[in-house]
Amino acid sequence: MGILRLVRLAFDPMPRMIAVCSAVVGVLVCAFAAFVGVNGVPSPAPTGQPVVTLSPTLGGPAPEQLGTVHVNIRTASGPVADAPVSLESRFAADAAPQKLNATTDASGAATFANININPGSPWVAVAHYDGRDFTSSLLRSGRTITLHVAKVTFDPKRLHIDAQSIAIVGNTDGIEAVQAMTIVNRSDRAFAGGLSLPLLDGATAVDPRTGLDRNALTLDPNNQMVSSTPVLSGSHEFTYTYVAPMGRNGSPFRLSIFYSTARVDVLIGGKLDLQPQGALKPNGKVTLAGRTYRRYTAKNVHAGQHLSGRIAVPKPSHAPEIALLIAAIVLALGIVLLPLFRRRRPEEEPVAEAPREKQPEWT
């Protein structure tokens, strides 16, 4: 309204000083709105620190569905007779965990009948051999499974990682990480020294996936994950996910390498970027499940080393918004000040016309 009054398009009864004040307030409001648009509204600070946890999220009770589970226990040389074996419930939301015990017969088999087993009430089979528990994957229906067991070793040099990758996406509110690795046990014995699995600093909401039993996972004093399930001879896949915090100015990246590793790929997606250090080198881009990642690779990494760098969110350029803000301020000031300059110019006096000489009348 103030601007319309100053340019004499409307509100003529409004005093000029009030119009100037109204125009200035309008300019300040527009400037503040542009500032908020450029910088955003600050989010409230978190009320607490994330806590590392391996606890699952439980759903409601599932309807009862009875089934039979047949378990065969074998070593590389044949069936194992008189071996203790148990069936243990997992994620029982409506009751305490259950454990059913049995012993294998001469053919290395044991049967568990009339078990309430379904996708909502899974079980695992556990064979006890050479002082260690060998656990099956989750059983969500009645079926026949074979559990392989072996004599154990505690030498971590028996393990080698063919390939390891970590895919990271997120923003300043936090990151999500998916880690996968292929671990090879080159011994004919099962490694039972505790399989160490790396986590980024501040990792929380850990969700074990392929090859891992949640009940066999613990955290060491450095908040790195350890699986107590023995690793049998041969090649095995392991996958797990988690989230980690990240500040407005980025977050340090530090990945521990516990076993000799042929190749490590760090995949950074979305608006995030990685400033690598040491052995990590840029290695182009890769597309997975429709998402494009920047890839950084390290090869032939020794046990005990760390891959490091810094995860950052590139700061966007605010040049267009700033230019628009400046243009709006200049235009508003021009509208306010131009009428003031016009008003100070002296008005020109009209030029009087010279009297015309009276013409003679002809008769």
C-alpha positions in Angstrom: 0.0 0.0 0.0 2.8 2.4 0.9 4.4 1.9 -2.5 1.1 2.4 -4.3 0.7 5.7 -2.4 4.2 6.9 -3.2 3.8 6.4 -6.9 0.3 8.0 -6.7 -1.6 5.0 -8.0 -3.9 4.7 -5.0 -4.5 5.6 -1.3 -4.0 9.4 -1.9 -5.4 10.3 1.6 -2.6 8.3 3.3 0.1 10.6 4.8 3.4 10.4 2.9 5.4 9.5 6.0 3.2 6.5 6.8 3.5 5.4 3.2 7.3 5.5 3.4 7.3 3.5 6.6 4.9 1.0 5.1 7.1 0.6 2.1 10.2 0.1 4.2 8.5 -2.6 6.3 7.4 -4.4 3.2 11.0 -4.4 1.8 12.3 -5.8 5.1 9.6 -8.6 5.1 10.5 -9.5 1.5 14.2 -9.6 2.4 13.6 -11.8 5.4 11.4 -14.2 3.3 14.2 -14.4 0.7 16.8 -15.1 3.5 14.7 -17.9 4.9 14.2 -19.3 1.4 18.0 -19.3 0.8 19.1 -20.7 4.2 16.1 -22.7 5.4 14.6 -22.8 8.8 17.0 -24.3 11.4 15.9 -27.7 12.7 15.8 -28.3 16.4 18.8 -29.9 18.0 18.4 -33.6 18.8 17.4 -34.4 22.4 19.8 -37.3 22.9 22.6 -39.3 21.5 21.9 -42.4 19.4 22.4 -45.7 21.2 23.9 -48.7 19.4 21.4 -51.5 19.6 20.9 -55.0 18.0 17.4 -55.4 19.3 14.7 -56.2 16.7 11.4 -54.3 16.2 8.7 -56.7 17.3 5.3 -57.0 15.7 2.1 -58.4 17.0 1.4 -62.1 17.6 1.0 -64.2 14.5 -1.8 -66.9 14.1 -0.8 -70.4 15.2 0.4 -72.6 12.3 1.7 -76.1 13.2 4.6 -77.7 11.3 7.4 -80.3 11.5 11.1 -79.6 11.2 13.5 -82.3 10.3 17.2 -81.6 11.1 20.2 -83.5 9.7 23.6 -83.0 11.3 26.6 -83.7 9.1 30.4 -83.1 8.9 32.4 -83.2 5.7 32.8 -87.0 6.2 29.2 -88.0 7.0 26.3 -87.8 9.5 26.9 -87.1 13.2 25.1 -89.5 15.6 24.2 -88.7 19.2 24.7 -85.0 18.6 22.7 -82.6 20.8 20.4 -80.4 18.7 17.8 -77.8 19.6 15.1 -75.8 18.0 14.8 -72.2 19.4 12.1 -69.7 18.8 12.9 -66.1 17.6 11.2 -62.8 18.0 8.3 -64.3 20.1 6.3 -61.1 20.8 3.5 -62.8 22.8 5.5 -65.3 24.9 8.9 -66.1 26.3 11.4 -67.7 23.8 11.1 -71.4 23.6 13.8 -74.1 23.3 13.1 -77.7 22.3 16.0 -80.3 22.7 16.7 -83.5 20.9 19.6 -85.9 20.0 20.4 -87.1 16.6 19.9 -90.8 15.8 22.4 -93.1 14.0 21.6 -91.4 10.7 22.4 -87.9 12.2 18.7 -86.9 12.1 16.3 -85.3 14.7 12.6 -84.4 14.3 10.6 -81.7 15.9 6.8 -82.1 15.3 3.8 -79.9 15.9 5.8 -76.7 16.1 4.0 -73.3 15.9 6.1 -72.0 13.0 5.2 -69.4 10.5 6.6 -66.2 9.0 5.6 -64.3 12.1 7.0 -66.9 14.5 10.3 -68.2 13.1 12.7 -70.7 14.7 16.3 -71.6 14.3 18.0 -75.0 14.6 21.2 -75.2 16.7 23.6 -78.1 16.7 26.3 -78.3 19.5 29.6 -79.7 18.2 33.2 -79.4 19.3 32.2 -76.9 22.1 30.4 -74.5 19.7 26.9 -73.8 18.5 26.2 -74.1 14.8 23.0 -72.2 13.9 20.7 -72.4 10.9 19.1 -69.5 9.1 15.6 -68.5 10.1 13.0 -71.2 9.6 9.6 -69.7 8.8 7.8 -73.0 7.9 8.1 -76.7 8.6 10.8 -78.4 6.4 13.9 -80.6 6.3 17.3 -78.9 6.7 20.9 -80.0 6.9 23.2 -78.4 9.4 26.9 -78.7 8.6 29.4 -78.8 11.5 33.2 -79.1 11.8 36.0 -79.0 14.3 36.9 -75.5 15.1 39.9 -73.2 14.9 40.5 -69.7 16.4 43.2 -68.5 14.0 41.9 -65.3 12.2 44.5 -65.7 9.5 42.4 -68.5 8.1 39.9 -65.9 6.9 40.2 -63.8 3.8 37.7 -61.3 2.3 37.5 -61.5 -1.5 35.3 -58.4 -1.8 33.7 -55.9 0.6 31.5 -53.0 -0.1 29.6 -50.3 1.8 26.9 -48.2 0.1 26.0 -44.9 1.8 23.2 -42.5 1.2 21.7 -39.7 3.3 21.9 -36.0 4.2 22.7 -33.7 7.1 20.1 -35.5 9.2 22.0 -38.8 9.1 23.2 -41.5 6.7 22.1 -45.1 5.9 24.7 -47.7 5.2 24.5 -51.2 3.6 27.5 -53.3 4.1 28.2 -56.6 2.2 31.2 -58.9 2.1 32.3 -62.3 0.8 34.4 -64.0 3.4 36.4 -67.2 2.6 37.6 -69.6 5.2 40.6 -71.4 3.7 40.8 -74.0 6.5 39.0 -77.3 6.7 38.0 -76.3 10.3 35.3 -73.8 11.3 36.6 -70.4 12.5 35.1 -69.9 16.0 37.2 -66.9 17.2 34.4 -64.4 16.8 33.8 -62.9 13.3 34.4 -59.1 13.5 32.2 -56.9 11.3 33.0 -53.2 10.9 30.6 -50.3 11.7 31.0 -46.6 11.1 31.3 -44.3 14.1 28.0 -43.8 15.8 26.2 -46.7 14.1 22.8 -47.5 15.5 19.7 -49.5 14.5 21.8 -52.3 13.2 19.8 -54.8 11.1 21.6 -58.1 10.4 20.6 -59.7 7.0 22.3 -62.4 5.0 24.4 -64.9 6.9 23.9 -63.4 10.4 21.9 -64.5 13.4 20.9 -61.5 15.6 21.1 -63.6 18.8 24.7 -64.4 18.1 25.8 -60.8 17.7 27.5 -58.6 20.3 29.4 -55.3 20.3 33.0 -55.1 21.3 34.5 -52.2 23.4 35.0 -50.2 20.2 31.4 -50.6 19.1 32.3 -53.0 16.3 30.0 -55.9 15.7 31.1 -59.5 16.5 29.3 -62.7 15.5 29.9 -65.8 17.6 28.5 -68.2 15.0 31.3 -70.4 13.6 32.4 -69.7 10.0 32.6 -73.0 8.1 35.1 -73.8 5.4 34.4 -72.2 2.0 32.9 -68.9 0.8 30.1 -67.1 2.7 28.1 -63.9 2.1 27.3 -61.5 4.9 25.0 -58.4 4.7 23.8 -55.9 7.3 22.4 -52.3 7.4 22.4 -49.5 9.9 22.2 -45.7 10.3 24.8 -43.2 11.6 24.7 -39.5 12.5 26.2 -36.7 10.3 26.6 -33.1 11.2 25.9 -30.0 9.0 29.6 -29.9 8.1 29.9 -33.6 7.3 31.2 -36.6 9.2 34.5 -38.5 9.4 34.6 -41.8 7.5 36.6 -44.6 9.1 36.2 -48.2 8.1 38.2 -50.9 10.0 39.6 -53.8 8.1 39.8 -56.9 10.3 40.9 -59.5 7.7 43.1 -59.3 4.6 40.9 -58.0 1.9 41.4 -58.2 -1.9 39.1 -55.2 -2.7 37.0 -52.7 -0.8 34.4 -50.5 -2.6 32.9 -47.4 -1.0 29.8 -46.3 -2.8 28.5 -42.8 -2.1 25.0 -41.9 -3.4 22.6 -38.9 -3.5 23.9 -35.5 -2.6 26.7 -36.9 -0.4 30.3 -36.9 -1.4 33.5 -38.5 0.0 36.8 -36.8 0.4 39.0 -40.0 0.4 42.4 -40.3 2.1 45.2 -42.9 1.8 44.4 -46.1 -0.1 40.9 -45.1 -1.2 40.9 -43.8 -4.8 38.1 -42.5 -7.1 36.9 -45.3 -9.4 34.1 -43.9 -11.6 30.4 -44.4 -11.0 28.2 -47.4 -10.7 24.4 -47.8 -10.9 22.6 -50.2 -8.5 18.8 -50.6 -8.3 18.3 -47.4 -10.3 20.6 -45.3 -8.1 23.9 -43.9 -9.2 26.9 -44.0 -6.8 30.3 -42.5 -6.9 32.7 -45.3 -6.3 36.0 -45.3 -4.4 38.2 -48.4 -4.3 41.1 -49.8 -2.2 42.9 -53.0 -3.2 44.9 -55.5 -1.3 44.2 -54.0 2.2 45.9 -55.7 5.1 44.3 -56.8 8.4 44.5 -54.0 11.0 44.4 -51.2 8.5 41.7 -48.4 8.4 40.2 -46.7 5.3 39.5 -43.1 6.0 38.2 -39.9 4.6 35.3 -37.4 5.1 31.7 -37.6 4.1 30.3 -34.2 3.2 27.2 -32.6 1.7 28.3 -30.2 -1.1 27.1 -26.7 -0.3 24.7 -25.5 -3.0 25.3 -22.2 -4.8 23.0 -19.5 -3.6 24.1 -17.0 -6.2 20.7 -16.9 -8.1 18.8 -16.3 -4.9 21.2 -13.7 -3.7 21.0 -11.9 -7.0 17.2 -12.0 -6.9 17.2 -10.6 -3.3 19.5 -7.7 -4.3 17.4 -6.9 -7.3 14.2 -6.9 -5.2 15.8 -4.5 -2.6 17.1 -2.1 -5.4 13.7 -2.1 -7.1 11.9 -1.4 -3.8 14.3 1.4 -2.8 13.9 2.9 -6.3 10.2 2.9 -5.9 10.5 4.6 -2.5 13.1 7.2 -3.3 12.2 8.2 -6.8 9.0 10.1 -5.8 11.0 11.9 -3.1 13.6 13.2 -5.7 10.8 14.3 -8.0 9.1 16.2 -5.2 12.3 18.3 -4.5 12.6 19.5 -8.1 11.4 23.2 -8.4 8.4 23.6 -10.5 8.9 25.7 -13.7 6.9 29.0 -13.8 4.6 29.2 -16.8 5.7 31.7 -19.5 3.3 34.6 -19.9 2.1 35.3 -23.4 3.0 38.7 -24.9 -0.1 40.8 -25.6 -1.1 40.9 -29.2 -1.0 44.2 -31.0 -4.4 45.4 -31.9 -5.0 45.4 -35.6 -6.6 48.4 -37.3 -10.1 48.0 -38.4 -10.9 48.6 -42.1 -14.0 50.2 -43.1 
